[in-house]
Amino acid sequence: MMSILVHYQELALKGRNRPWFVDRLVRNIREATTGLGVAEVRPLMGRLEIVLRPGARRDVILARLAHQCGVANYAVAARVDADLDVIADTAIQLTEGRTPASFRVAATRADKQFPVSSPDIERHVGRRLIERHGWKVSLKHPDLVVRVEIVPGMAFCFVDREPGVGGLPTGVSGRALALLSGGIDSPVAAWRMMKRGCRVHFVHFHSYPVTSTASIEKARALASRVSAYQLRSRLWMVPFATVQRTIVAHTPAALRVVLYRRFMMRIADRLAWRTGAQVLVTGEVLGQVASQTIENLSIVQSAASLPVLRPLVAMDKEEITTEAKRIGTYDISIRPDEDCCQVFTPRHPATRAGRDEIESAEAALDVQALVKAAVLEAEREDVVPDWADPS
């Protein structure tokens, strides 16, 4: 019988809380694979088994698993009786037609009551494979690894193991609201929080109708793509042009970018309370642009009542770009658009805005009224994950 075997790593270190983390991962996988022919998802001593019905959409299930936070690796595996000869016969069947330059057998016993040690399992299965295929053994650098895992009452045998996302399953670390621009950084920051077990919702600030709807469509596409890693998301669309026009009309040009960001923090803070989010998340990187000096980051953060997390703060652009390509957001992020922060941007923004001058500039504005109006105009959308499933 063919199943999909799922392994986790970090969850195994959770001590007495481990069953709660594992249960969350099981529930997430069940939800992600609904309607795909999965009969059962069950925990089995440090691993999970996805039991497949006849006709299950295996390729789609595997694609969904590739997006599951908390999964270290996964493989299509044959579930057989815990009998050495049966295991060896199964290994031979799974390897028919393969022509590796070298191989090895890797066996583990979650069931220590099984009477044969792991090295002896490896020797027995390896000998049978050599007799059948005549392959060369390489323990250090094999082209093919045949894996055998013994659990109480059964064994699994498999050859192709795929890496997963890792981290913690979505939902074990609270909720966050991520400020989502149309750039490369913010979706990667949101994904990093998902990988640490947060359920992340999004807020996007746009300047339509001063600008086109390009940034709105881009934000939707980015939220959909990164939501594949957590199943469900909400996206708040906030019209920001009125706030920007008011800032331009009543404050010094050099302070505009910092003031824009402070208003975004206040508005996001209000929306976070609505969604039950406990933190705000941004894609800011220290020193990347004028608004992201230590002084400006501190001034911007002080406008929010919730903690502001910056998962990318010490990364460089190349590292972030590599990660964006890996999670599938890069091609969306580089589409041309008109981001709200590009509107009314001064030629020489302040790189070290002082608290006194910021407070003096904001004294000329009806801050609470502007924030309240923007929150009332915000529109909530439910995001459908873009799984990027195989056709």
N, C-alpha and C positions, 0 to 999 in steps of 0.2 A: 504494500500500500504506500502511495506517495503522499508525503506531507511537506509542509514548509517549516523548517526548524529555525527559530529565531533566538539569537543570543543577546544578552545585555552584559555590560561590564560594570559601570559605576553603580548601578542599582544593587549589585551584589555586596557593596560595602556599607549598606544602610542599616545593618544590624537589625534591631527589633522592628524598625519601621519598614523594612524591606517589603513585607507583604502588601503594604499600602501602595508603595511605588509600583510594584509588579502588577497589582490589580488595576492601577491607572493605565499602565501600558497595555494590558489586555483589553481594557475597555476602548482605548484609542484605536487599537488595531481592528477590533470588531466593527467600530463605527466606520473606519476607513475602507473596510472591505465588504461592507453591506451590499448585498445584491450581486456579489461576484462568485458565488458558489462555495463559500466557506461554511463548513458544517459546525466547526467549533474552534475556539482559541483557548488553549488550556496551558497552565504553568506545569512544568516538569523539572523540578530540581535544578534550578539555575538556568533554565531555558524555557522557551515557549514552543508549543507545537500548534501549527495552523492545520487543522484537519480539512481536507478538500473533498467536496462532493464530486461525483462523476460530472464531467463537463465544466468544471470550475475554470474561470478565466485566469489561468495561472500567470500569464505575462502581465496582465493588469494588476493583479495582486502584488507581484514582485515590484512593479513600478510604484505602487502605493507604499510598500515597505521601505523603498529607497528614500521616502520623505518622512518617515516616522522618527521623531526625536525619541531617544531612549534606546533605539535599536543599534547594537554594535555591529552585528553582521547577521546574514540570513542565507539560507540555502534550501533548494529543493532536495529532499532526503527520502530515502526508502525506509519505512518503518517495518522491522522484521522481528522474528523471535530472537531472544538473546541466546543464540546457539552459534558456536564458532563456525561450523560448516555452512550454516544458512547465511551467516554474515559474509563469509568468503565467496559463496556463490553469488550473493547480491553484488558484492564489489566487482566481480568479474562481469556481470551483466551491465553494471553502470559504466564500465570502462571499455566495453566493446566498441571498436572503431576508432579508438584514440591511439595516437602514435607519439607519446611523449619521449623526449630524449632520456629522461630519468624520472623516477617516482619515489615516493615513500608512503608509508601508512602511519597515520597519527591516531592513536586510540586514547580515549578517556573513559574512566569509570565513575559516573556519579553514584552508581550502586556498588558500594564496596563489598557487598555480599556476593557479587559475581565471582566465581571461583578462579577465574583466569586473570592474571595481572595484565596491565596495559602493555608492557613490552612483549609479553607472550602473545597477546592478541595481534600486535603488529607483526610479529614474526610469522604467525600462522597465516594471516591474510596476505602478507607480503610474499610468502613462499608460494601460495596458490596463484597469485597474480603473475609471478615470474614463470611458473609452470605453464600458465595459459598464454602469456604475451611475450615472454622472454625479455622483459624490460630490465634496464640497468637501474640499480638503487643508488640514490643520492640523499643522504640524511640532511645535509646542510643546504643544498641549492637544488631541490627537485623541480622539474617542470610541472609535475602533477602531484597533488597531495590527495590521497584517499583517506577520508576521515571516518572513524567509527566511534560512536558514543553509546555507552551502556547506561541505561536508566532502569529503575525497578520494573521488571516484567517485560522489557523490550529493548531493542537496539535500533540505532539509526546509522545509515551509511550514506555518504554523499561525497561529491568530488568538486563541485563548483560553489564556492562561498563568496558572497558579495559583501563589501563593506557598507555599513549603515551610517546614519547621521551621528550616532552616539549621543552623549549628553543625558538629559533627563526627559521623561515623558511630559508632554504638554499638560498643564493643569496642576502640577505639584508645587509650583513656586509663586502662586498668586497671579495678579493681572497687572498689565502695563499698558499705557497709551503712548504710542510712538508717533512722533512728528515725521510725517512722510512727505519728502519733497519729490521732485522728479529726477533726482540725481542718483549717483552710484552708491553713496554712503548710507543713506537712511534705511533702505531695505535690508542691507547687510546687518546694520545695527539691530533692526527688529528681529531678523533671523537668529542672531546670536542670543537674544533674550529668549526666543522660543526654545533654542537648544538647551537652555538652562531651566526649562520647565515652566516658563511664563506663558500665559495666554495673552497675546498681544493684539490690541485694537489700534486703529490708525486715525490720525487727523491730518488732513491736507488743506493748506491755505492757498487760495487762488485769487487772481485779480480779474476774473471774467465779470463784466464784459469789456473791461479795459484791454485785456488780452484775449486771445482765442481760447478755445476749450482744450487745447492740446495738453496742458499740464493736468487737467482734470482726467482726461482719458488715460494719460500715462500713469497717474496715481492709482486709478482703478486697476489697470493691468498689473502694476507692481504689487498692489495689495492682494490681487488674486493669485499671482504667482507664488508669493512668499507664504500665503495662507495654506498652500498645499502641505506645509509642514505642521499645521495645527488644526486642520479641519474646518474651523469656523472663525470668522472675523467680522468686525464692524468697521466701517470707514465713515468718518465725519468729514464732510466738505464744508469749508468755512470761507465765505466771501470776505476778502481782506482789503479790497480796493478803497473802501470808505476810510478805514483806519489809516491806510497809507497816505491818502490825500490829506487827511487831517494833520498827520505828522509833518508832511511836506510844507503845509501852509503855516505851521505855527512853531516849528523847532529848527535849530541849526542843522544845515545839510550834513555836516560831518558825523552827527549823532544818529542819523536816520536808521542805519542798519541795526545798531544796538537797540534802538527804540522799537523797530519792527519785531525783533526777536523777543523783547520783553513782553510786548503785547501778545505775541504767539504763546508765550509761556502762560500768561494769565488766562487766555482763552482755553488753551489745552488743559490747564488746571481745573477749570470749571467743568469741562466735558469729562475729564477723568473721574470726577466725583460722581457724575451721572452713570458712568459705566462700571463703577466699582473698582477702577484702577487705583493701585497704591503708589505707583511711580510713573514719572514721565521718562521717555527714552528719546534720545536724539542721535543723529549720525555725526555729530561734531568731532573734529580731529584737531588736536592742539596745533596751532600755527598754520593751518591749511589756508585760511583766508583771514581778512582783517578782523572779522567779528569773532574769531576763534583764538584770540590770545588769552592768556590766563586771566588778565584783568577783565576783559570783556565777557569771558565765560562766567566769571564770578558775578558780574553785574547782571547778566541775563538771568542766571539761575536764581538770583535773589527775588525775582518777580513772581516766582512760583511758590506755593505753599507745600507742594509735594516734593519729595526727593527727585532729582534729575540724574538719570544714569546715562553715561556715554561709553558704550561698549567698545568704540573704535578710537578712543581719545589718543592712544599712544601708537596707533598703527600708521604706516605710510600708505600712499595712494596705490602703490603696486600690490601690496598685500590685500588691500580692500578690493581692488579690481579683480584679483585672482579669485577671491572668495565669491564675488558677485557673479563671475562666470560659472563657478562651480554650482551655485544654487539656482542659476537660470534667470537672474534679474538684469544682468549686464546689457544684453541686447535691447531690453526695454528702456533701461536708463539712458542709453546714448541716443535715443530718438530725439529729434529737435523739438523744443517746446519753448514756451515763454513762462518761466517761473516767476512767481510773485515777487521774489527777492531781487529779481533783475529789473523790476519796474521802479522808477524814481530812485535808483541807486546813485549816490554822490560819487564824484570822481575821486575824492580823497576822504574815505571814511576814517573815523577815529579808530586807532588800534589799541588805545589804552584809555577808554572813557572813564572819567572820574565819577564817583557816586554823587557828589554834589552837583555837577553839571547835568547829570542825567535826571536827578530829582528836580532841578530847576526847570529843565525842559519839559518834564511831565507835568509840572505845576500849571503850564499853559494849556493843558488838555483836560477834558472831562474823561478821565481814564475809565471810571466805572461805567459810565454811559456807553462808551465805545465798546468796552468788553461785553457788556450786557447785550447790546444790539447784535454783535457778531455771534454770540452764543445762540441768540434767538433765531438768527438766520441760518445757522448751521443745519445741514441736512444729513441725516443718517442713512447709510446704505449697508445692506447685508452682503457680504462678499462671498462669492462662490469660488472655491479653490480651483486653480488651474493645475490639474494633476500632471499635465504633460504625459498622459498615458499613451502606450503604444497603440497605433491604429489597428 
